[in-house]
Amino acid sequence: MNGNLTQNTTIMAIIYEKEHSKIKMPKIKKRNVSAWIKKVAELHEKKVGDLSYLFCSDDHILEVNKEYLQHDYYTDIITFDYTEGDVISGDMVISVDTIATNAEKFNTSFESEFFRVVIHGVLHLCGINDKGPGEREIMEQHEDEALEVAKSFELVG
């Protein structure tokens, strides 16, 4: 360890990766997106630890869904939660194919749906669920609030 760092210093990171070069996604401003994610976590009284985003195809997310969750269907995001206490950490696998399909289905822009899914995973890490009775509406409310916060950040460019 570098002599300038104390033992208590931990470097946390938000990483954005693509499965392969053919994946089409908005040209995001990673620092701004990371700042937005940290702000949303802060609004939920959480701190951001290590977060990893993998943007992939439908085929890849289906493989992940089968292998790790024993689910045989497509989805927009799978979140692996490694949160400890008030520090959120996790790996998120996001299908840009499903985002495009859902954007068309819900008559919204690809970018809007993209950021909704990006923050959806963070909200799961903050403890918000969407599978039980009435939970989907609560999740959507939190997504909408986070997307409002996003307006004060320049996320693409």
C-alpha positions in Angstrom: 0.0 0.0 0.0 1.2 3.5 -0.8 2.6 5.2 2.2 0.4 8.3 1.6 -2.8 6.3 2.1 -4.0 5.2 5.5 -5.3 1.7 6.1 -8.8 3.0 6.3 -8.7 4.6 2.8 -10.8 2.6 0.4 -11.2 3.6 -3.3 -14.8 2.9 -4.5 -15.6 2.7 -8.2 -18.5 2.7 -10.6 -17.5 0.8 -13.7 -19.3 0.8 -17.1 -18.5 -1.9 -19.6 -20.0 -3.4 -22.8 -20.3 -7.0 -23.6 -18.9 -6.3 -27.1 -18.3 -3.4 -29.4 -21.6 -3.9 -31.3 -23.7 -2.9 -28.3 -25.3 0.4 -29.0 -25.9 2.7 -26.1 -25.9 6.5 -25.5 -22.5 8.2 -25.2 -22.8 8.7 -21.5 -20.7 11.1 -19.5 -19.5 8.6 -16.9 -18.5 11.1 -14.3 -21.9 12.8 -14.5 -23.8 9.6 -14.4 -21.7 8.4 -11.4 -22.4 11.7 -9.6 -26.1 11.3 -10.3 -26.1 7.7 -9.0 -24.3 8.9 -5.9 -26.9 11.7 -5.4 -29.8 9.2 -5.7 -28.1 6.9 -3.2 -27.6 9.8 -0.8 -31.3 10.7 -1.1 -31.9 7.1 0.2 -29.4 7.6 3.0 -26.9 5.3 1.3 -23.3 5.6 0.2 -22.0 4.2 -3.1 -19.4 1.4 -2.9 -18.3 -0.6 -5.9 -20.8 -0.8 -8.7 -20.3 -2.5 -12.0 -22.5 -2.1 -15.0 -22.3 -4.6 -17.9 -24.4 -3.5 -21.0 -25.1 -6.6 -23.1 -27.4 -8.2 -25.6 -30.6 -10.1 -25.0 -28.8 -13.4 -25.6 -26.2 -12.6 -22.9 -28.7 -11.6 -20.3 -30.8 -14.7 -21.0 -27.6 -16.8 -20.3 -27.0 -14.9 -17.1 -30.6 -15.3 -16.0 -30.6 -19.1 -16.6 -27.2 -19.7 -15.0 -27.5 -17.6 -11.9 -31.2 -17.3 -11.3 -32.6 -20.3 -13.1 -35.0 -18.1 -15.0 -35.6 -18.8 -18.7 -36.7 -15.4 -19.9 -35.4 -12.1 -21.1 -35.3 -9.1 -18.8 -33.9 -5.6 -18.8 -31.7 -5.8 -15.7 -30.3 -8.3 -13.3 -28.8 -6.9 -10.1 -26.4 -8.8 -7.9 -26.5 -7.2 -4.5 -23.3 -7.1 -2.4 -24.5 -4.2 -0.2 -23.2 -4.1 3.4 -24.9 -1.7 5.8 -25.4 1.7 4.3 -22.8 1.1 1.5 -24.4 -0.1 -1.7 -22.4 -2.4 -3.9 -23.3 -4.7 -6.8 -23.0 -5.9 -10.3 -25.7 -5.0 -12.8 -26.2 -6.7 -16.1 -28.4 -4.7 -18.5 -29.8 -5.7 -21.9 -29.7 -2.8 -24.3 -31.9 -4.9 -26.6 -34.7 -5.1 -24.0 -34.3 -1.4 -23.3 -34.9 -0.6 -26.9 -37.9 -2.9 -27.1 -39.3 -1.4 -23.9 -38.7 2.2 -25.0 -40.8 1.4 -28.1 -43.4 -0.5 -26.1 -43.8 2.4 -23.6 -43.5 5.1 -26.2 -40.5 6.8 -24.6 -37.0 7.6 -25.8 -34.2 5.0 -25.7 -32.2 7.4 -23.4 -35.0 7.8 -21.0 -35.5 4.1 -20.7 -31.8 3.5 -20.5 -31.4 5.8 -17.5 -34.6 4.4 -15.9 -33.0 0.9 -16.0 -29.6 2.2 -14.8 -31.1 3.7 -11.7 -33.6 0.8 -11.2 -30.6 -1.4 -10.2 -29.3 1.3 -7.8 -32.8 1.5 -6.2 -32.8 -2.3 -5.7 -29.5 -1.9 -3.9 -31.0 0.8 -1.8 -33.6 -1.8 -0.6 -36.6 -0.9 -2.9 -38.3 -4.0 -4.3 -40.8 -4.4 -7.2 -42.0 -8.0 -7.0 -44.6 -7.9 -4.2 -48.1 -6.4 -4.1 -47.9 -2.6 -4.6 -44.1 -2.6 -4.8 -43.9 -1.9 -8.6 -45.8 1.4 -8.1 -43.4 2.4 -5.3 -40.4 1.5 -7.5 -41.8 3.5 -10.4 -42.3 6.5 -8.1 -38.7 6.3 -7.0 -37.5 5.9 -10.6 -39.5 9.0 -11.6 -38.0 11.0 -8.7 -34.5 9.9 -9.7 -35.1 10.8 -13.3 -36.2 14.3 -12.1 -32.9 14.6 -10.2 -31.1 13.5 -13.4 -32.2 16.7 -15.1 -29.7 18.7 -13.0 -26.9 16.5 -14.4 -25.7 16.4 -18.0 -25.7 12.6 -18.5 -25.0 12.3 -22.3 -22.9 14.2 -24.7 
